[in-house]
Amino acid sequence: MGFDKEHVAVIANADLLGDQTQSFKTALMLYPEIQEVSGSYTLPGRYFNNWGVIPEGQDHTTLDFGVCDANFANTLKLEMAEGRFFSEEFSTDLEAIILNEEAVRQLGWEDPLGKTLEMNRKKLTVIGVVKDFHYQSLHQGNRYS
């Protein structure tokens, strides 16, 4: 599958906590049984949005996207192929993006780090490439994110 789905608890609609989200995550980490806490708007096996993007030096295309916090890779034990995952230590990560190996292949980029994608009139800089993992049902074919 490319990610660890064992011993992962999902709290649906946690985004309804709004400004209290970080406090909730901090409170969860007080329990010694909980090793990682992360937030995302979706998870592998669920719906990912398809967005229009303009890759650096190319025409408009679409890619599937998920939005997550800096601890998402640790929580699901995703592996990096190159570069790094998001970090709270870098304020510039608010304008960064992580691609997967399949997206890099689709874009035809041999050296994706530092390249940009424009999405919703915002330029996002590629800071890392995550190894492919199945993000949709295996019944939907070879779909990676």
N, C-alpha and C positions, 0 to 999 in steps of 0.2 A: 504493500500500500504506500510506503514511503513516509509514513508518519506513525506515531505511537498513539493508538486509540484506547489502550488498556488503562484502567484506573483514572479515567478522565470524567469528571462530573461537569455537566452543562447546566447553567442557570439561564433559562430562557428569559428574554426581555429585561436583562440586567441594565440595558441602556436607559430604562425608565428611572433609574436612580439619579440620572443627570449629574449634578455637581457632587453628589455623594458617592459616585462610582469609585474614586480613589480611596476614600475612607473605607468602603466596603471591602475592597481588595486588600487593604492593609489589615483590616480586622480578620479576614480569612487566613492570612499568613501567620496569625498568632497561634493557630492550631498546628501542633507539631506533625499531625498526620498529613497536612497539606504541604506539598513540596513546591508547587508552582501555581500562580494565578495569572490569568491573561484575559484580555477582552478582545472580541472581534464581532463583526456584525453577522458572520456566517462561519460554518465549519465544513471541513471535508465531508462530502456526502450530501450536502445541502446546496441550495441555490447560490450561485455566484453571478454577479452582474456582468454584462458584456458592455463595454464602454468604447466609444470612438476615441481614437488617439491619433496623433501625428508624430510618428517616430522621427528622430533627427535624420535629416537627409532623405526622407521618404514621403510618400503620399499617405493620406488617411487610411486607417485600417481599424479593426476592432480587436480587443483582447478581453478575456474574462478577468475580473478583478475581485479581490477580497480586501477588506479593510480590517486592520488588526493593530494591536499595540506592540511595544518593543519586546514583550515577553512571550509572544505567540510561538516563535520558533523553539524556545526552550520548553514550553509547555507540551507541545506536540512532538518534540525531539526531531524537528526538521533539520536537515543537513545543508550546509552551505557548500556550493560548488566553487564559488569565488566571492571575494569581497566580504561584506559583513551584513548582518541584519540590522534593523532599526535599533537605536540606542537613545535613551533619555538624556545621555550626556551631550548629544549633538542637537542643538536647536535647528540646524539646517535639515534635519531628518523630516521636518514637517513639509519639506519640498523634495523629498526623496522617494524612490520606489525600489522595490525588490522584484526582479523578474524570476521566472523559472527557466530551466534549460530549454524547454519546448518553446517558450516565447522568444528566447534568443535565437533559436533555430528558425522560427517562423519569420523573424525580422531580418534574418541573414547577417546578424552582427557577429563578428569573430571576437571582438574585444568590447563588450557592452559597458563595462564600468566607466562612469563619467559621461556616457551618452545621455541624451534627454528624450523624453516623451512629452508632448503637449496634450493635456487633457483638460477640458473645460477652461481653456485659455490660461492654464497654469502649467509652467514647465516643471517637470519632475526629473531629477537626476538619478540615474541608476547607481546605487551604492553596493548592490549585491545580487548574486544569482543563487537561488535556492535549488537544490536538486529536485527533480521532478517527483511529485507525489500525486496520487489519484485524489482529485477533489470532487469528482462527481461519482455517481453510482457506477459500479463496474458494468452494469447493464447498458450504459450509454456509450460504451466503446472506450477508446484510448484517449481519455481527456486528462490532461495534467495541468497543474497550476504551479 
